[in-house]
Amino acid sequence: MVILDVAWMMVAALIVCLSIARAETYGNSNTMGVVADCPEGYGPLDIRSIRTFLVEGESRRRVHDFVRVASAVAPKDYFATSIFHLQPGTEYTVEIEYYDHDGKLITTLRERGRTRAEPAIPETSRSLFVSPDGRDEDSGTFERPFRTLKAGFAALAPGTTLFIRAGTYYEGELSVPSGGSGDAPIVIRSYEGEKVVIDCSHPDVTSADWGAAGDGIYSTPLGEMSWNISLEERGTGKHYRSYPLRTREELTSGQSAGMSFERLGFTGAYYHDGETLHLRVPQGAIDDYLVHVSRYDHAIVADRSDSVFIDGIEMRYTTRGAVNLKDSSEWLLQHLRVLYCNEGVHIKGDSSNNTIQDSFFFDDVNHWDFEYVKTDAGWFYHGYVETGAVATDGRYSGRGLVFRRNRIEGMFDGVHLCPWVECNVRTSETDFCDNEVLDIADDFIETDGYSRNVRIFGNYMSDALTGVSLAQALDGPTWVLYNVIANCGVCSATQLGGTWGYPIKTNGGDGYLDVGTGTVLLYHNTSHTSDPDGRAFLVKHAMWRSMIFRNNIWCGQIAGLVTFRSELWPVDWDYDVIHTESGPLADIGGRHYGTLDELRAAPVIMPMPRFGRNAFGKHLISSDPGFVSPEAGDYRLRPDSPCIDAGVVIPGINDGRFSGDAPDIGALGHAETPPREP
């Protein structure tokens, strides 16, 4: 009997060894993506689960299981997962176990991976200098600096640092040369302690003579169209972005699409006839303002430029993105100030391992009427502003974009993270983390497009129409964890147009039934709104492969869970808090449910046998979560909160990150934890 058992074990081991599988790792600074193929002879439907472990010496620690990369109707043949809370510049060993539908182990494999080291500004072998007091005919040394950035950029070469002295440089479309490498990088930075501004506006228009046409309208010759005009109030420095109009009549009447400028949220508008710029100021006279008319699409551009470091520069008044990267990798952009630009950083093509950190992005377009900007009435201007502080192009096949510790304020969209036309990599490995996003017109974060291993974690967001847009987050997985999503619906879109706000946007437009969102993993988020019409969680028209909810807080004012359809696509929803100040706990296709028991008993989850039937779990809570002070933006939990020690352990997400009997529900934990830094 013993001999037979040993023989069987040997055969089983041989079968496991013959079931060859392949996997790859991709490390960012604090995370690592893992992509796994099916074992040889197996298809995705033969696999019940793929478990993941971090191996440390003789021990191993389980982390998050793999999920299939697939939308609801466009399945792929591979799987992906992410590992969080890692150390930069560290090698890790990952062990992967495949199981069939009988729970039997198919095969095991190990892969090694390394996280990226923390980026830092390197020393270079050569230095150049630019100063407003210099001369372009000089050599660019400290004693004899260039005068223009154009001359300084033209002299750049791998292994060179360009130091820029204090001043405002009215330049743009500054091209970074190619050829940089890890051993010979290109560095562009402000000189220590000095303020450098790249101003992409027309200096001659700012100081132009303006003719008065009455009713607050002024004109000046301008032979080229500009899609970014800002008025700066003299004395206060307050900026007013002006809206472009189709006709001179709209400008004269103070109305467009039958609505007044006040109703549309316009604080200034303009019309350009091809030769003359006609401008309407918010109040007072033209002499009360400095007029900034953009003349460059970008401040800095790069095409096939690698290993570039830009530090401590302010950029203003671009028509498109302040920085435009194409097929350019290993960039570090830090300590930037990007002000009144239609877009912050635009990334396209095969651009990988780029980091944007510790920067400030600010604009004045969040008060325009949402419906007007998004429709034909607003012309096609929304294509210029509906971008964000960072935006991936429709064709983006890069990996390893890290956008962290930045502040975004006053923009139309916060960020756009995913390509939507072409993506030639299996996973993008994008991290959007530890950012603050405030006062946005539309979406805090857009993952619309190919969202493959996109990780959104540790962010604080307040005041917008929508929190995280998954409309549609194709293929997945999309990770949304440890975020505060506050005051969705508290913005001009709802105040002016009556549009509903919601923390997670799942609707996919007219074609949502043709595609469908991939797997979305929602862990440890806190969502609360002060919008009087706010719902805790709203689902309009949507289709997704699966959504997994654990340890989240969803708080509304007039309703809890609301869906337009009479059935909900598959969800695995447990250990969450759903709370509403008034109205029904749930409204599923117009049918109201007052308690969790009623909701659990209702056949409202759409059955999809191929993927399994999911449901609302028994550990859901319907109660006030007990925040310290939501009015002050403090969403930590009071000592008497029902969320304390009420969560569930999620391998690789929260294990080892709590001190009580169980994890706290929500993003921030109890009130003994430090409050959020302003």
C-alpha positions in Angstrom: 0.0 0.0 0.0 2.8 2.3 0.9 4.6 1.4 -2.4 1.4 2.2 -4.4 1.1 5.6 -2.6 4.7 6.5 -3.4 4.2 5.4 -7.0 1.1 7.6 -7.3 2.9 10.6 -5.9 5.7 10.2 -8.4 3.2 10.0 -11.3 1.4 13.1 -10.0 4.6 15.0 -9.7 5.5 14.0 -13.2 2.2 15.2 -14.5 2.7 18.5 -12.7 6.2 18.9 -14.2 4.9 18.1 -17.7 2.2 20.8 -17.4 4.4 23.6 -18.5 3.2 27.2 -17.9 4.8 30.6 -18.4 4.6 33.8 -16.4 6.2 37.2 -16.3 6.6 39.9 -13.7 6.7 43.7 -14.1 7.8 45.9 -11.2 7.1 49.5 -10.4 8.4 51.2 -7.3 6.0 49.7 -4.7 4.0 47.2 -6.8 4.5 44.4 -9.1 2.3 43.0 -11.8 2.3 39.3 -12.7 1.0 37.9 -16.0 0.4 34.1 -16.4 -0.4 32.0 -19.4 -2.4 28.7 -19.2 -0.4 25.5 -18.6 0.3 23.6 -21.8 -2.8 21.5 -22.7 -5.2 23.7 -20.7 -7.5 26.6 -21.7 -8.7 29.4 -19.5 -12.0 27.6 -18.9 -10.1 24.6 -17.5 -8.6 26.8 -14.7 -10.6 27.3 -11.6 -8.1 29.4 -9.7 -4.5 30.6 -9.8 -3.0 31.3 -6.4 0.0 33.5 -5.9 2.6 33.5 -3.1 5.7 35.6 -2.2 8.5 33.4 -1.3 10.9 34.6 1.4 13.5 31.9 2.3 11.8 28.8 3.4 8.5 30.6 4.0 5.9 32.0 1.7 3.1 34.4 2.0 -0.1 34.3 0.0 -1.0 37.4 -2.0 -3.9 38.1 -4.3 -5.1 35.4 -6.7 -5.0 35.9 -10.5 -8.0 37.0 -12.5 -8.7 36.4 -16.1 -7.9 39.4 -18.4 -11.2 39.7 -20.3 -14.2 41.9 -20.8 -17.7 40.3 -20.6 -17.7 39.3 -24.2 -14.1 39.6 -25.3 -12.1 37.0 -23.3 -8.3 36.7 -23.4 -6.3 33.6 -22.9 -4.1 34.8 -20.0 -4.4 36.0 -16.4 -3.0 38.8 -14.3 -2.6 39.9 -10.7 -0.9 42.6 -8.7 1.3 42.6 -5.6 1.2 45.7 -3.4 3.2 47.1 -0.4 6.6 46.2 -1.9 10.0 47.9 -1.4 11.7 49.8 -4.2 14.7 48.2 -5.9 14.1 44.8 -4.4 14.1 41.4 -5.9 11.1 39.1 -5.1 10.3 35.5 -5.8 6.8 34.7 -6.8 5.3 31.2 -6.7 2.2 30.4 -8.8 -0.2 27.5 -8.4 -2.8 26.4 -11.0 -5.9 24.5 -9.9 -8.5 22.8 -11.9 -12.3 22.7 -11.2 -11.9 19.7 -9.0 -9.5 21.6 -6.8 -6.5 19.6 -7.9 -3.1 21.2 -8.4 -2.2 21.3 -12.1 1.2 22.8 -11.9 3.5 25.1 -9.9 6.1 27.6 -11.2 8.4 30.2 -9.8 9.3 33.6 -11.3 11.7 36.3 -10.0 10.9 39.9 -10.4 12.4 43.2 -9.2 10.8 46.5 -8.3 12.1 49.7 -9.8 14.5 51.7 -7.6 13.3 55.1 -6.4 14.1 57.6 -9.2 16.6 60.4 -8.3 18.1 63.2 -10.2 21.6 62.0 -11.3 24.8 63.8 -11.6 26.1 64.3 -15.1 29.5 64.9 -16.6 28.6 68.2 -18.3 26.5 71.3 -17.3 24.9 74.0 -19.4 23.2 77.2 -18.2 20.4 79.5 -19.4 19.6 82.9 -18.0 17.5 85.9 -19.2 20.8 87.9 -18.9 22.7 85.6 -21.2 23.4 85.5 -24.9 22.6 82.7 -27.3 26.0 83.4 -29.0 27.8 82.5 -25.8 29.0 79.0 -24.8 26.3 78.2 -22.2 28.7 78.1 -19.2 27.8 79.5 -15.8 29.7 82.7 -16.5 28.4 82.9 -20.1 24.9 81.4 -20.2 22.5 81.1 -23.1 19.6 83.6 -23.2 16.9 81.3 -24.5 15.6 77.9 -23.7 15.7 77.1 -27.4 19.4 77.6 -27.5 19.9 75.6 -24.3 17.7 72.6 -25.5 19.5 72.7 -28.8 22.9 72.2 -27.0 21.7 69.3 -24.9 23.2 65.9 -25.3 23.3 62.7 -23.3 25.2 63.1 -20.1 24.3 66.8 -19.8 22.4 68.9 -17.2 20.7 72.1 -18.3 20.4 74.5 -15.4 17.8 77.2 -15.9 18.2 80.5 -14.0 15.2 82.4 -12.6 12.9 84.1 -15.1 9.9 83.9 -17.3 10.7 82.4 -20.7 8.1 83.0 -23.5 8.9 79.9 -25.4 7.4 76.5 -26.3 7.7 73.4 -28.4 11.1 72.8 -26.8 12.4 69.5 -28.2 14.4 67.1 -26.0 17.1 65.3 -28.0 17.3 61.5 -28.2 20.1 59.3 -27.1 19.8 59.5 -23.4 20.5 56.4 -21.3 20.9 55.2 -17.8 24.7 55.9 -18.0 24.3 59.2 -19.8 20.9 60.8 -18.9 19.6 64.2 -19.8 18.7 66.5 -16.9 16.7 69.8 -17.2 16.1 71.6 -13.9 15.7 75.0 -12.3 18.8 76.4 -10.7 18.7 75.8 -6.9 16.2 78.0 -5.1 15.2 79.9 -8.3 11.8 80.1 -9.9 11.6 79.2 -13.6 8.5 79.7 -15.7 7.9 78.6 -19.3 5.1 80.8 -20.5 3.6 79.6 -23.8 1.4 82.7 -24.4 1.8 85.6 -26.8 3.7 88.3 -24.9 2.8 90.9 -27.5 -1.0 90.1 -27.1 -0.7 90.5 -23.3 0.6 94.1 -23.9 -1.6 94.8 -27.0 -3.8 97.8 -27.6 -7.4 96.6 -27.3 -10.2 98.4 -29.1 -13.5 98.7 -27.2 -16.7 97.5 -28.9 -19.0 98.1 -25.9 -20.8 95.6 -23.5 -17.4 94.5 -22.1 -16.2 93.3 -25.5 -12.7 94.2 -26.8 -10.8 93.3 -29.9 -7.2 93.1 -31.1 -5.6 91.7 -34.3 -4.6 88.0 -34.1 -3.9 85.9 -37.2 -3.9 82.5 -35.6 -6.5 80.7 -33.6 -5.9 80.0 -29.9 -7.7 77.4 -27.8 -6.5 78.7 -24.5 -7.2 82.2 -23.3 -6.9 83.2 -19.7 -7.6 86.5 -18.1 -5.4 87.4 -15.1 -6.9 90.0 -12.8 -4.3 92.7 -12.0 -3.6 93.0 -8.3 -5.2 89.7 -7.2 -3.6 87.3 -9.7 -7.0 85.5 -10.0 -7.4 83.7 -13.4 -10.5 83.4 -15.5 -10.5 80.9 -18.4 -12.4 82.2 -21.4 -14.7 79.9 -23.4 -14.4 79.9 -27.3 -17.7 80.6 -29.1 -18.9 79.8 -32.6 -20.2 83.2 -33.5 -19.7 86.9 -32.8 -23.5 87.1 -32.1 -23.1 84.8 -29.1 -20.4 86.9 -27.7 -22.4 90.1 -28.1 -25.7 88.7 -26.7 -24.0 87.0 -23.8 -25.9 83.7 -24.6 -25.2 80.4 -26.3 -27.6 77.5 -27.0 -30.3 79.6 -25.5 -28.6 80.0 -22.1 -26.9 83.0 -20.6 -23.2 83.0 -19.8 -24.0 83.1 -16.1 -26.1 79.9 -16.5 -23.3 78.3 -18.5 -20.7 79.1 -15.8 -18.7 81.3 -18.2 -16.4 83.9 -16.6 -15.2 85.4 -19.9 -15.6 84.2 -23.5 -14.2 84.9 -26.9 -14.7 84.6 -30.7 -12.0 84.6 -33.3 -12.8 85.3 -37.0 -9.5 84.3 -38.4 -8.0 87.8 -38.2 -9.3 89.5 -35.1 -9.7 88.2 -31.5 -12.9 89.4 -29.9 -13.0 89.0 -26.1 -15.6 89.6 -23.4 -14.2 90.2 -19.9 -15.9 88.9 -16.8 -16.4 92.3 -15.3 -14.9 95.8 -15.4 -12.6 96.8 -18.3 -9.8 95.2 -20.3 -7.2 97.3 -18.4 -8.1 95.3 -15.2 -6.6 92.1 -16.7 -3.5 90.6 -18.2 -4.6 88.6 -21.3 -2.8 85.3 -21.8 -3.3 83.9 -25.3 -1.6 80.6 -25.9 0.6 80.3 -29.0 2.2 76.9 -28.4 0.6 73.5 -28.2 3.3 72.3 -25.7 6.0 73.6 -23.6 8.3 70.5 -23.9 8.1 67.7 -26.5 10.0 64.5 -26.9 10.0 61.8 -29.6 12.2 58.7 -28.9 14.0 60.5 -26.0 14.9 58.2 -23.1 16.3 58.7 -19.6 15.3 62.4 -19.1 14.8 64.1 -15.7 12.9 67.4 -15.4 12.8 69.0 -12.0 11.3 72.2 -10.5 9.8 74.0 -13.6 6.5 75.9 -13.9 4.7 75.7 -17.3 1.7 77.9 -18.3 -0.8 78.5 -21.0 -0.3 75.6 -23.5 -3.0 74.8 -26.0 -2.4 71.0 -25.6 -0.2 69.3 -23.1 2.5 71.0 -21.1 4.8 68.0 -21.7 4.2 65.7 -24.7 6.0 62.3 -24.7 6.0 59.9 -27.7 7.9 56.6 -27.6 10.0 58.0 -24.7 10.8 56.0 -21.6 12.5 56.3 -18.2 11.4 59.9 -17.6 11.1 61.5 -14.2 9.0 64.6 -14.0 8.9 66.1 -10.5 8.2 69.3 -8.6 6.4 70.8 -11.6 3.7 73.4 -11.5 1.4 73.2 -14.5 -1.0 76.1 -14.6 -3.8 76.9 -17.0 -2.8 74.3 -19.6 -5.5 72.3 -21.4 -3.6 69.2 -20.4 -0.7 68.3 -18.1 1.4 65.4 -19.5 0.4 63.5 -22.6 1.9 60.1 -23.2 1.7 58.0 -26.3 3.2 55.2 -28.2 5.8 52.9 -26.6 6.6 55.1 -23.6 7.5 53.0 -20.5 8.7 53.4 -16.9 7.8 57.1 -16.6 7.2 58.7 -13.2 5.4 61.9 -12.5 5.5 62.9 -8.9 5.3 65.7 -6.3 3.8 68.2 -8.7 0.8 70.6 -8.9 -1.7 70.8 -11.8 -4.2 73.6 -11.7 -6.8 75.2 -14.0 -10.0 77.2 -14.0 -12.4 75.1 -16.2 -14.4 73.2 -13.6 -17.2 75.7 -13.4 -18.3 75.4 -17.1 -21.7 73.8 -17.8 -21.0 70.0 -18.1 -23.7 69.2 -20.7 -22.8 72.2 -22.8 -19.1 71.3 -23.0 -19.8 67.7 -23.7 -22.3 68.2 -26.6 -22.2 69.9 -30.0 -23.4 73.1 -28.4 -20.0 73.5 -26.9 -18.4 73.0 -30.3 -15.5 70.5 -30.1 -13.6 72.3 -27.3 -14.2 69.5 -24.9 -11.5 67.6 -26.9 -9.0 70.1 -25.6 -10.0 70.1 -21.9 -11.4 66.6 -21.3 -8.0 65.2 -20.7 -6.5 65.8 -17.3 -3.2 66.2 -15.5 -1.9 63.1 -17.1 -3.5 61.5 -20.2 -2.5 58.4 -22.1 -3.1 58.7 -25.9 -5.7 56.6 -27.7 -2.7 54.6 -29.0 -0.5 53.8 -26.0 1.4 50.6 -25.6 3.7 51.6 -22.8 4.0 50.0 -19.3 5.0 51.1 -15.9 3.5 54.6 -15.7 3.6 55.9 -12.1 1.7 59.1 -11.2 2.0 59.7 -7.4 1.9 62.3 -4.7 0.6 65.0 -7.0 -2.2 67.6 -6.5 -4.8 68.2 -9.2 -7.3 71.0 -8.9 -9.9 72.9 -11.0 -9.6 70.7 -14.2 -12.4 69.3 -16.3 -11.1 65.7 -15.8 -8.6 64.7 -13.3 -6.6 62.1 -15.3 -7.1 59.7 -18.2 -5.1 56.5 -17.6 -5.9 54.1 -20.4 -5.6 54.0 -24.2 -8.9 53.3 -26.1 -7.8 52.7 -29.7 -4.7 50.5 -29.6 -2.8 48.8 -26.9 -0.1 46.3 -27.9 0.9 45.1 -24.4 -0.9 42.5 -22.4 -0.9 44.7 -19.2 -0.1 48.3 -18.8 1.1 48.2 -15.1 -0.1 51.7 -14.3 0.0 53.1 -10.8 -2.1 56.2 -9.8 -1.4 56.5 -6.1 -1.2 58.9 -3.1 -2.6 61.9 -5.1 -5.0 64.6 -4.1 -7.7 65.5 -6.7 -10.0 68.4 -6.0 -12.8 70.4 -7.6 -13.1 68.6 -10.9 -15.9 69.1 -13.5 -16.4 65.5 -14.6 -14.4 62.4 -13.5 -11.7 62.3 -10.9 -10.1 59.4 -12.7 -10.9 57.8 -16.1 -9.9 54.2 -16.9 -12.1 54.2 -20.0 -10.2 52.1 -22.5 -7.8 49.1 -22.1 -7.5 49.0 -18.4 -5.2 46.0 -17.9 -3.6 45.9 -14.4 -4.3 49.5 -13.7 -3.9 50.3 -9.9 -5.7 53.2 -8.2 -4.8 53.4 -4.6 -4.3 55.7 -1.6 -5.8 58.8 -3.2 -8.0 61.5 -1.7 -10.6 63.0 -4.0 -13.3 65.5 -3.3 -15.9 67.5 -5.3 -16.6 66.2 -8.8 -19.3 64.6 -10.9 -17.9 61.1 -10.8 -15.2 59.3 -8.8 -13.6 56.6 -10.9 -14.9 56.1 -14.4 -15.0 52.5 -15.6 -17.0 53.3 -18.7 -15.6 51.0 -20.0 -12.5 49.6 -18.3 -11.8 47.0 -20.9 -10.2 43.6 -20.1 -9.1 44.3 -16.5 -8.1 43.8 -13.9 -8.7 47.3 -12.5 -7.7 47.8 -8.9 -9.4 50.5 -6.8 -8.3 50.4 -3.2 -7.8 52.6 -0.1 -9.2 55.7 -1.8 -11.4 58.4 -0.3 -14.0 59.4 -2.9 -15.9 62.4 -1.4 -18.7 64.6 -2.6 -19.4 63.2 -6.0 -22.2 65.4 -7.4 -20.9 68.5 -5.7 -19.8 70.3 -8.8 -21.1 72.6 -11.6 -22.4 69.6 -13.6 -25.1 69.0 -11.0 -25.6 72.5 -9.9 -26.1 73.8 -13.4 -27.4 70.9 -15.3 -29.1 68.6 -12.8 -26.8 65.6 -13.6 -26.5 62.9 -11.0 -23.2 62.3 -9.4 -21.8 58.9 -8.4 -18.6 57.4 -7.0 -18.0 54.6 -9.6 -19.2 55.2 -13.2 -19.9 51.9 -14.9 -22.1 52.9 -17.8 -20.6 52.4 -21.2 -22.6 54.5 -23.5 -24.7 53.2 -26.4 -22.3 50.4 -27.1 -21.9 49.0 -23.6 -23.6 45.7 -24.5 -21.1 45.1 -27.3 -18.0 45.2 -25.1 -18.3 45.2 -21.3 -15.9 46.1 -18.5 -13.4 43.6 -17.3 -12.9 42.5 -13.7 -12.9 45.4 -11.2 -11.6 44.9 -7.6 -12.9 47.4 -5.1 -11.3 47.1 -1.7 -11.1 49.5 1.3 -12.6 52.6 -0.3 -14.6 55.3 1.5 -17.2 57.1 -0.4 -19.4 59.8 1.0 -21.3 62.7 -0.6 -23.0 65.8 0.8 -24.9 66.2 -2.5 -28.6 66.3 -1.4 -29.5 64.2 -4.4 -26.5 61.8 -4.0 -26.8 58.0 -4.1 -24.4 55.8 -2.3 -23.7 53.7 -5.4 -25.4 54.3 -8.7 -25.4 51.9 -11.7 -26.9 53.3 -14.9 -26.6 51.2 -18.1 -23.6 48.8 -17.7 -22.2 45.5 -18.4 -19.2 44.0 -16.7 -17.4 40.6 -16.3 -17.4 40.8 -12.5 -17.0 43.2 -9.6 -15.7 42.2 -6.3 -16.5 44.5 -3.3 -14.8 44.1 0.1 -14.4 46.4 3.1 -15.8 49.5 1.4 -18.1 52.3 2.7 -20.7 53.7 0.4 -22.8 56.6 1.8 -25.6 58.5 0.0 -28.1 61.1 1.0 -31.4 60.1 -0.7 -30.8 56.4 -1.6 -28.3 53.6 -1.2 -27.7 51.2 -4.1 -29.5 52.4 -7.2 -29.6 50.6 -10.5 -31.5 51.6 -13.7 -31.9 48.0 -14.7 -34.1 45.5 -13.0 -31.1 43.1 -12.7 -27.5 43.7 -11.7 -24.5 42.3 -13.5 -22.5 39.7 -11.5 -21.1 41.0 -8.2 -19.3 39.5 -5.3 -20.3 42.0 -2.6 -19.6 41.4 1.1 -18.2 43.1 4.2 -19.2 46.5 2.9 -21.2 49.3 4.5 -24.1 50.8 2.5 -25.8 53.8 4.2 -28.3 56.4 3.2 -29.5 59.4 5.2 -33.0 59.0 3.8 -34.9 57.0 1.1 -34.6 53.3 0.2 -31.5 51.3 1.0 -31.7 49.9 -2.6 -33.7 50.8 -5.7 -33.2 48.0 -8.3 -34.9 49.0 -11.5 -37.6 51.0 -9.7 -38.3 48.4 -7.0 -37.4 49.5 -3.5 -35.8 47.4 -0.8 -35.7 48.8 2.8 -33.4 46.3 4.4 -30.4 44.1 3.6 -32.4 41.0 4.2 -35.0 42.1 1.6 -32.2 42.8 -0.8 -30.4 39.5 -0.3 -33.6 37.6 -0.8 -34.5 39.4 -4.1 -33.4 37.7 -7.4 -31.7 40.9 -8.6 -28.3 39.5 -9.5 -28.0 38.7 -13.2 -27.2 34.9 -13.5 -24.3 34.1 -15.7 -23.6 30.4 -15.3 -20.3 30.6 -17.2 -18.8 32.8 -14.6 -20.8 31.6 -11.6 -23.7 33.3 -9.7 -22.6 35.9 -7.2 -24.7 37.5 -4.5 -24.8 40.0 -1.6 -23.1 38.5 1.3 -24.3 38.1 4.9 -21.6 40.4 6.3 -22.9 43.6 4.7 -23.8 46.4 7.1 -26.5 49.0 6.8 -25.6 51.6 9.3 -24.1 55.1 9.7 -20.3 54.4 9.5 -19.5 56.9 12.2 -17.0 59.3 10.5 -15.1 61.8 12.7 -16.3 64.8 10.7 -17.4 64.4 7.1 -18.2 68.1 7.0 -14.5 68.8 7.5 -13.3 66.1 5.2 -12.2 63.8 8.0 -13.4 60.3 7.1 -11.6 58.4 9.8 -13.8 56.3 12.1 -14.9 57.2 15.5 -14.3 54.7 18.3 -17.9 53.7 18.3 -18.0 53.1 14.5 -19.5 49.7 13.4 -16.7 49.6 10.8 -14.0 49.0 13.3 -12.7 45.3 13.2 -15.6 44.5 10.9 -13.7 43.8 7.7 -12.3 40.6 6.2 -8.7 39.7 5.5 -7.7 39.9 1.8 -4.4 38.3 1.1 -1.8 40.7 -0.3 -4.1 43.7 0.3 -4.6 44.2 4.0 -3.0 41.3 5.8 -0.4 42.6 8.2 -1.9 46.1 7.9 -4.3 46.1 10.9 -3.8 45.9 14.7 -7.3 44.8 15.9 -9.1 41.5 15.6 -9.9 42.2 11.9 -9.3 44.9 9.4 -11.4 48.1 9.7 -13.8 48.8 6.8 -13.1 51.8 4.8 -9.9 53.6 3.6 -8.6 55.4 6.6 -9.2 53.3 9.8 -10.1 54.6 13.2 -9.6 58.0 14.7 -6.3 57.1 16.4 -4.6 57.0 13.0 -3.1 60.3 11.9 -5.4 62.6 9.9 -4.8 63.2 6.2 -2.2 65.8 5.5 -3.6 68.9 3.8 
